[in-house]
Amino acid sequence: MTSADARITVLLADDNLLVREGVRALLRIAGDFDVVAMAEDYDSLVTQAQEHRPQVVVTDIRMPPRFANEGIEAAKEVRKRLPGTGVVVLSQYDDPEYAVALLAQGAAGYAYLLKERVADGDRLARAVREVAAGGSMLDPEIVQALVTPARLGTGLSADEERLLTMVAEGRAVKAIAASLQSTPEAVDHAVEDLFLHLARDASSGVRGALERLRKLHTAILEREEQGETLTRLLPSGLAEKLRDDPGAVARTDRLVVTVLMSDVRGYSGIAERTDPSILARQLNAHRRAMNGAILDQGGTVMQYVGDAVMAVFGAPFPQADHAERALRAAADMHRRQTGVDAQWTTEGLEPFGMGIGLSTGEVAAALLGSDERLEYTLVGDTVNMAQRLQDLARPAGSTVVSEATAAAAPAWTFQRLDPVRVKGRDAAVTACRVIAPAPAPDEVEEYSR
């Protein structure tokens, strides 16, 4: 994969040419964006989005023909036709009602920024990156407008002030719980108590702010009931672990696991020869198939980076047979991708041949990041080794494992490879290629090589 794979395609929409060019210049300075088209009204925004299929639309609220809310309406139409497209709304108005209405749509991938602030630091670039990844972002001035009236004369504690700000930012209850090292149930009760506190001494002017906060909180709860959140923070299984063990947020666990890394062979060439919208559809089908294979074996999908997949077996919950599970998942990933490739062949599309690496050993597992965003992360040589073994998994369709993985799965058949030096290690590495899976009681699984 090259750095070009990480660039985000953007469509700019504003009836003012100077604004369009100014925003384009800001994105050019950031360096990881490609402005693929520009639009000046509702019709051209929808048409250009259909033609260029950008990852993110950056749009003004008011555009021709009515100069009302055409930008938002056009962005919604684009989202209907091209689900997953991120939207950054640029507004001249700091009325919080606009932001609440936007976030109350019940879908992640929206940001709301004030035009006069987009040049502050990297605010615009951060918003585009956030919605491209499915997250959401509110301009800090909007958050301030939401929060300040509600604070007047209330005598909030430091904890209540922090909770109030998080709610005004549109954070999901689960995200607030992770930040506070608490549970979603406890946070929900705390928010209700906070609103009661605010309402007791509220003047009529403050009640308007309280109503906005209540609407925003209700929208967040409704999204979570539908399985949607403003940000996707945690891999599968970890939310349940945090509910049962809130102290896990501040703790680093030492675990013996098996890490899986996969990569599509020749992906850069495929990307060069394939229409981006078609490639996006292929990647979606590929990830769906890989995700199914991993979850069926009780694995945890850690991250997708372009065509690469990282998963772990044995975390966040220990599994005595993590190596066996990882091997079965790898075999199933190859099998499922073969089925997907067969379908693509009928459509004239290029197949995704994969290499997979497995490494077994000790890691440190922890939630790392900041108050704003946490990521479940594995640290240790075992992770690096999985990456190196994946590089050795050639030709496409191969799985290469560490000696420790092979030793933990004696029923499987392996071919011991000659020692080889890999990047980042002084000593030569001895790895094993999977030849055949462990026989099942009633049938022998066929392994595609």
C-alpha positions as CSV (number, residue, x, y, z in Angstrom):
1,M,0.0,0.0,0.0
2,T,1.2,3.5,-0.8
3,S,0.5,6.9,0.8
4,A,-2.0,7.5,-2.1
5,D,-4.2,4.8,-0.7
6,A,-4.8,7.0,2.4
7,R,-5.9,10.1,0.6
8,I,-9.5,11.3,1.1
9,T,-11.5,12.4,-1.9
10,V,-13.6,15.5,-1.3
11,L,-16.4,17.4,-3.2
12,L,-16.7,21.1,-2.3
13,A,-20.1,22.9,-2.6
14,D,-20.6,26.6,-2.1
15,D,-22.2,29.3,-4.3
16,N,-19.2,31.7,-3.6
17,L,-16.2,31.0,-5.8
18,L,-13.8,32.6,-3.3
19,V,-15.0,30.4,-0.5
20,R,-14.6,27.3,-2.6
21,E,-11.1,28.2,-3.6
22,G,-10.2,29.1,0.0
23,V,-11.4,25.8,1.3
24,R,-9.6,23.9,-1.5
25,A,-6.4,25.8,-0.5
26,L,-6.8,24.8,3.1
27,L,-7.2,21.1,2.2
28,R,-4.3,21.2,-0.2
29,I,-2.1,22.5,2.7
30,A,-3.2,19.5,4.8
31,G,-1.7,17.2,2.1
32,D,-3.9,14.1,2.4
33,F,-7.0,15.2,0.5
34,D,-7.9,15.2,-3.2
35,V,-10.6,17.7,-4.2
36,V,-12.3,15.8,-7.1
37,A,-15.1,18.2,-8.0
38,M,-16.8,21.5,-7.0
39,A,-20.5,22.5,-7.0
40,E,-22.4,25.8,-6.6
41,D,-26.0,24.7,-6.1
42,Y,-28.3,21.8,-5.1
43,D,-28.5,20.2,-8.5
44,S,-24.7,20.3,-9.3
45,L,-23.9,19.0,-5.8
46,V,-26.0,15.9,-6.3
47,T,-24.9,15.4,-9.9
48,Q,-21.2,15.8,-9.2
49,A,-21.4,13.4,-6.2
50,Q,-23.0,10.8,-8.4
51,E,-20.3,11.2,-11.0
52,H,-17.2,11.4,-8.7
53,R,-18.4,9.4,-5.6
54,P,-16.3,11.4,-3.1
55,Q,-15.6,10.1,0.4
56,V,-16.6,13.5,1.9
57,V,-18.9,16.4,0.8
58,V,-18.0,19.8,2.3
59,T,-21.0,22.1,1.8
60,D,-22.5,25.4,2.7
61,I,-25.9,25.4,4.3
62,R,-27.5,28.0,2.0
63,M,-27.1,27.8,-1.8
64,P,-29.2,28.4,-4.9
65,P,-31.9,28.3,-5.9
66,R,-33.8,29.3,-2.6
67,F,-30.8,30.1,-0.4
68,A,-32.5,28.2,2.4
69,N,-31.0,24.9,3.5
70,E,-30.1,23.4,0.1
71,G,-26.7,22.3,1.2
72,I,-28.0,20.1,4.0
73,E,-30.8,18.8,1.9
74,A,-28.4,18.0,-1.0
75,A,-26.0,16.3,1.4
76,K,-28.9,14.1,2.7
77,E,-29.8,13.2,-0.8
78,V,-26.2,12.2,-1.5
79,R,-26.2,10.0,1.6
80,K,-29.3,8.2,0.4
81,R,-27.7,7.5,-3.0
82,L,-24.2,6.9,-1.7
83,P,-24.4,5.6,1.9
84,G,-21.3,6.2,3.9
85,T,-20.4,9.5,2.4
86,G,-19.2,11.9,5.1
87,V,-20.6,15.4,5.3
88,V,-19.0,18.6,6.7
89,V,-21.4,21.5,6.9
90,L,-19.9,25.0,6.8
91,S,-22.2,27.7,8.3
92,Q,-22.2,31.4,8.9
93,Y,-24.6,30.9,11.8
94,D,-23.7,29.9,15.3
95,D,-27.3,29.1,16.3
96,P,-27.1,25.7,18.1
97,E,-30.4,24.7,16.7
98,Y,-28.7,24.0,13.3
99,A,-26.2,21.7,15.0
100,V,-28.8,19.8,17.0
101,A,-31.0,19.4,13.9
102,L,-28.0,18.0,12.0
103,L,-27.0,15.5,14.7
104,A,-30.5,14.4,15.3
105,Q,-30.6,12.8,11.9
106,G,-29.5,9.6,13.6
107,A,-26.4,8.8,11.5
108,A,-22.7,9.2,12.1
109,G,-20.5,10.9,9.5
110,Y,-21.6,14.6,10.0
111,A,-19.6,17.6,11.1
112,Y,-20.8,21.2,11.7
113,L,-18.2,24.0,11.5
114,L,-18.4,27.8,11.4
115,K,-17.0,29.3,8.3
116,E,-15.1,32.0,10.2
117,R,-13.3,29.3,12.1
118,V,-12.3,26.8,9.4
119,A,-8.8,28.3,9.1
120,D,-8.1,27.9,12.8
121,G,-5.3,25.3,13.1
122,D,-6.3,22.1,11.4
123,R,-10.0,22.2,12.3
124,L,-11.3,21.7,8.8
125,A,-8.8,18.9,8.0
126,R,-9.7,17.1,11.3
127,A,-13.4,17.4,10.5
128,V,-13.0,15.9,7.1
129,R,-10.9,13.0,8.4
130,E,-13.4,12.4,11.2
131,V,-16.5,12.1,9.0
132,A,-14.5,10.0,6.4
133,A,-14.0,7.5,9.2
134,G,-17.7,7.6,10.2
135,G,-17.3,9.9,13.2
136,S,-18.9,13.3,13.9
137,M,-17.6,16.7,15.0
138,L,-19.1,19.9,16.3
139,D,-17.4,23.3,16.2
140,P,-16.2,24.2,19.7
141,E,-18.0,27.6,19.5
142,I,-21.3,25.7,18.9
143,V,-20.6,23.5,22.0
144,Q,-19.9,26.7,23.9
145,A,-23.2,28.2,22.8
146,L,-25.0,25.0,23.8
147,V,-23.4,24.8,27.3
148,T,-22.9,28.4,28.5
149,P,-26.6,29.4,29.0
150,A,-27.3,26.2,30.9
151,R,-24.4,26.9,33.3
152,L,-25.6,30.3,34.4
153,G,-26.4,30.5,38.1
154,T,-26.4,26.7,38.5
155,G,-23.3,26.1,40.6
156,L,-22.3,22.9,38.8
157,S,-19.6,20.7,40.2
158,A,-16.4,20.0,38.2
159,D,-17.8,16.5,37.3
160,E,-21.1,18.0,36.2
161,E,-19.4,20.6,34.1
162,R,-17.4,17.9,32.3
163,L,-20.5,15.7,31.7
164,L,-22.5,18.7,30.4
165,T,-19.7,19.5,27.9
166,M,-19.6,15.9,26.7
167,V,-23.4,15.9,26.1
168,A,-23.2,19.2,24.2
169,E,-20.5,17.7,22.0
170,G,-22.9,15.0,20.9
171,R,-20.9,12.2,22.3
172,A,-22.5,8.8,22.5
173,V,-23.4,7.5,26.0
174,K,-21.0,4.6,25.5
175,A,-18.2,6.9,24.5
176,I,-18.8,9.1,27.6
177,A,-18.8,6.0,29.8
178,A,-15.5,4.9,28.4
179,S,-14.0,8.3,29.0
180,L,-15.3,8.4,32.6
181,Q,-14.4,4.8,33.3
182,S,-18.0,4.1,34.0
183,T,-21.0,2.2,32.5
184,P,-23.6,3.4,30.0
185,E,-26.3,2.9,32.6
186,A,-24.5,5.0,35.2
187,V,-23.9,7.8,32.6
188,D,-27.5,7.8,31.5
189,H,-28.6,8.3,35.2
190,A,-26.0,11.0,35.7
191,V,-27.2,12.9,32.6
192,E,-30.8,12.8,33.9
193,D,-29.7,14.0,37.3
194,L,-27.7,16.8,35.7
195,F,-30.8,18.0,33.7
196,L,-32.8,18.0,36.9
197,H,-30.2,20.0,38.7
198,L,-30.1,22.5,35.8
199,A,-33.9,22.7,35.6
200,R,-34.4,23.5,39.3
201,D,-33.0,27.0,39.2
202,A,-33.4,27.7,35.4
203,S,-34.8,31.0,34.2
204,S,-36.9,31.0,31.0
205,G,-33.9,31.9,28.9
206,V,-31.9,29.0,30.3
207,R,-34.8,26.6,29.7
208,G,-34.2,27.0,25.9
209,A,-30.7,25.7,26.3
210,L,-31.9,22.9,28.5
211,E,-34.4,21.9,25.8
212,R,-31.7,21.8,23.2
213,L,-29.5,19.6,25.4
214,R,-32.5,17.2,26.1
215,K,-33.2,16.9,22.4
216,L,-29.5,16.1,21.7
217,H,-29.4,13.6,24.5
218,T,-32.6,11.9,23.2
219,A,-31.1,11.7,19.7
220,I,-28.0,10.0,21.1
221,L,-30.1,7.5,23.0
222,E,-32.3,6.7,19.9
223,R,-29.2,6.2,17.8
224,E,-27.7,3.8,20.3
225,E,-31.0,1.8,20.5
226,Q,-30.7,1.4,16.7
227,G,-27.1,0.2,17.0
228,E,-25.6,3.5,15.7
229,T,-23.2,5.9,17.5
230,L,-21.5,9.1,16.6
231,T,-18.1,7.3,16.9
232,R,-17.1,3.7,16.7
233,L,-14.6,3.4,19.5
234,L,-14.3,-0.2,20.5
235,P,-13.8,-3.6,18.7
236,S,-16.3,-6.4,19.3
237,G,-16.4,-7.8,22.8
238,L,-14.7,-4.9,24.5
239,A,-17.8,-2.9,25.3
240,E,-19.2,-5.9,27.2
241,K,-15.9,-6.3,29.0
242,L,-16.0,-2.6,30.1
243,R,-19.6,-3.0,31.3
244,D,-18.6,-6.0,33.5
245,D,-15.2,-4.6,34.5
246,P,-15.1,-0.7,34.3
247,G,-11.6,-0.7,35.8
248,A,-10.3,-2.2,32.6
249,V,-10.1,1.3,31.0
250,A,-7.2,2.2,33.2
251,R,-5.5,-1.2,33.2
252,T,-2.9,-2.9,30.9
253,D,-3.5,-6.6,30.6
254,R,-0.6,-9.0,29.7
255,L,-2.1,-11.8,27.6
256,V,-0.9,-14.7,25.4
257,V,-2.7,-14.3,22.1
258,T,-2.5,-15.2,18.4
259,V,-2.4,-12.1,16.1
260,L,-3.6,-12.4,12.5
261,M,-2.6,-10.1,9.7
262,S,-3.8,-10.4,6.1
263,D,-3.0,-8.4,3.0
264,V,-4.3,-8.5,-0.6
265,R,-1.5,-9.3,-3.0
266,G,-1.0,-6.7,-5.8
267,Y,-3.6,-4.4,-4.3
268,S,-1.9,-1.2,-5.5
269,G,-2.0,-2.5,-9.1
270,I,-5.6,-3.5,-8.8
271,A,-6.5,0.0,-7.4
272,E,-4.7,1.6,-10.3
273,R,-6.7,-0.4,-12.9
274,T,-10.1,-0.3,-11.2
275,D,-12.7,2.4,-11.0
276,P,-12.7,3.8,-7.4
277,S,-16.4,3.2,-6.8
278,I,-16.1,-0.4,-8.0
279,L,-13.0,-0.9,-5.8
280,A,-14.9,0.5,-2.8
281,R,-17.6,-2.1,-3.4
282,Q,-15.0,-4.9,-3.7
283,L,-13.3,-3.8,-0.5
284,N,-16.7,-3.8,1.3
285,A,-17.5,-7.3,0.2
286,H,-13.9,-8.4,1.1
287,R,-14.1,-7.0,4.6
288,R,-17.6,-8.4,5.2
289,A,-16.3,-11.9,4.3
290,M,-13.2,-11.5,6.4
291,N,-15.1,-10.2,9.3
292,G,-17.5,-13.2,9.2
293,A,-14.6,-15.7,9.2
294,I,-12.9,-14.0,12.2
295,L,-16.0,-13.6,14.3
296,D,-17.2,-17.1,13.6
297,Q,-14.0,-18.3,15.5
298,G,-14.5,-15.9,18.4
299,G,-11.8,-13.5,17.2
300,T,-11.7,-9.7,17.6
301,V,-11.3,-7.5,14.5
302,M,-8.8,-4.8,15.6
303,Q,-8.7,-2.7,12.5
304,Y,-9.0,-2.4,8.7
305,V,-6.4,-0.3,6.9
306,G,-7.2,-0.3,3.2
307,D,-6.9,-3.9,2.1
308,A,-5.2,-5.1,5.2
309,V,-7.0,-6.8,8.2
310,M,-5.7,-7.2,11.7
311,A,-7.4,-9.4,14.2
312,V,-6.6,-11.1,17.5
313,F,-7.6,-14.3,19.2
314,G,-7.4,-14.5,23.0
315,A,-8.2,-10.8,23.7
316,P,-10.0,-9.0,25.2
317,F,-11.2,-12.4,26.6
318,P,-8.6,-15.1,27.1
319,Q,-9.0,-18.2,25.0
320,A,-7.0,-21.4,25.7
321,D,-7.3,-22.5,22.0
322,H,-6.5,-19.1,20.4
323,A,-3.9,-20.5,18.0
324,E,-6.4,-23.1,16.7
325,R,-9.1,-20.5,16.4
326,A,-6.8,-18.2,14.4
327,L,-5.7,-21.1,12.1
328,R,-9.4,-22.0,11.4
329,A,-10.2,-18.4,10.8
330,A,-7.3,-18.0,8.3
331,A,-8.4,-21.1,6.4
332,D,-12.0,-19.8,6.3
333,M,-10.8,-16.4,5.1
334,H,-9.1,-17.9,2.1
335,R,-12.2,-20.1,1.5
336,R,-14.6,-17.2,1.7
337,Q,-12.4,-15.0,-0.5
338,T,-12.3,-17.7,-3.1
339,G,-16.1,-17.6,-3.2
340,V,-16.1,-13.8,-3.5
341,D,-13.5,-14.0,-6.3
342,A,-15.6,-16.5,-8.2
343,Q,-18.6,-14.0,-8.1
344,W,-16.3,-11.2,-9.2
345,T,-15.0,-13.2,-12.2
346,T,-18.5,-13.3,-13.6
347,E,-18.5,-9.5,-13.4
348,G,-15.1,-9.1,-15.0
349,L,-13.5,-7.9,-11.8
350,E,-10.0,-8.7,-10.5
351,P,-9.7,-11.3,-7.6
352,F,-8.2,-10.5,-4.2
353,G,-5.5,-13.1,-3.6
354,M,-4.4,-12.9,0.1
355,G,-1.4,-13.7,2.2
356,I,-2.0,-14.3,5.9
357,G,0.5,-14.3,8.8
358,L,-0.1,-15.6,12.4
359,S,2.0,-15.0,15.4
360,T,1.5,-16.4,18.9
361,G,3.0,-14.8,22.0
362,E,2.6,-12.3,24.8
363,V,1.2,-8.8,24.3
364,A,0.2,-5.9,26.4
365,A,-3.4,-5.0,25.7
366,A,-4.8,-1.6,26.8
367,L,-7.2,1.2,25.9
368,L,-4.8,4.0,24.7
369,G,-5.5,7.5,23.5
370,S,-7.1,10.5,25.1
371,D,-10.3,11.7,26.7
372,E,-11.7,12.4,23.3
373,R,-10.9,9.0,21.7
374,L,-9.7,5.7,22.9
375,E,-8.5,2.7,20.9
376,Y,-8.0,-0.9,22.0
377,T,-4.4,-1.5,21.2
378,L,-2.0,-4.5,21.3
379,V,1.7,-3.8,22.0
380,G,4.6,-6.2,21.6
381,D,6.8,-8.1,19.3
382,T,4.1,-10.6,18.6
383,V,2.2,-8.0,16.7
384,N,5.3,-7.0,14.6
385,M,6.0,-10.7,13.9
386,A,2.5,-11.2,12.5
387,Q,3.2,-8.4,10.0
388,R,6.5,-9.9,8.9
389,L,5.1,-13.4,8.5
390,Q,2.3,-12.0,6.4
391,D,4.9,-10.6,4.1
392,L,6.3,-14.1,3.7
393,A,2.9,-15.6,2.9
394,R,3.4,-16.1,-0.9
395,P,2.0,-17.0,-3.3
396,A,-1.5,-15.7,-2.8
397,G,-3.6,-18.1,-0.8
398,S,-0.8,-18.9,1.6
399,T,-0.8,-18.7,5.4
400,V,2.6,-18.5,7.2
401,V,2.8,-18.9,11.0
402,S,5.4,-18.6,13.8
403,E,7.0,-21.6,15.4
404,A,5.0,-20.9,18.5
405,T,1.7,-21.0,16.6
406,A,2.6,-24.3,14.9
407,A,3.6,-25.8,18.3
408,A,0.2,-24.8,19.7
409,A,-1.6,-26.6,16.9
410,P,-0.1,-30.1,16.7
411,A,-3.0,-31.5,14.7
412,W,-2.3,-29.2,11.7
413,T,0.3,-30.0,9.0
414,F,3.0,-27.4,8.4
415,Q,6.1,-27.0,6.1
416,R,9.0,-25.6,8.0
417,L,10.6,-22.8,5.9
418,D,14.3,-22.0,5.7
419,P,15.4,-19.3,8.2
420,V,15.1,-15.8,6.7
421,R,16.0,-12.3,7.9
422,V,13.1,-9.9,8.1
423,K,12.9,-6.2,8.6
424,G,13.4,-5.0,12.2
425,R,15.0,-8.2,13.5
426,D,18.7,-9.0,13.9
427,A,18.3,-12.8,14.1
428,A,16.9,-14.9,11.3
429,V,13.2,-16.0,11.7
430,T,12.1,-19.6,11.2
431,A,8.5,-19.8,10.0
432,C,6.1,-22.5,9.0
433,R,3.7,-22.6,6.0
434,V,0.3,-24.2,6.6
435,I,-0.1,-27.3,4.4
436,A,-3.4,-28.7,5.7
437,P,-5.8,-28.0,8.5
438,A,-6.6,-30.3,11.4
439,P,-9.1,-33.0,10.2
440,A,-12.6,-32.6,11.5
441,P,-14.4,-35.6,13.1
442,D,-16.7,-36.2,10.2
443,E,-15.0,-34.5,7.3
444,V,-11.6,-33.3,6.2
445,E,-11.7,-29.6,5.3
446,E,-10.1,-28.8,2.0
447,Y,-7.6,-26.0,2.2
448,S,-7.0,-23.8,-0.8
449,R,-3.4,-23.0,-1.7
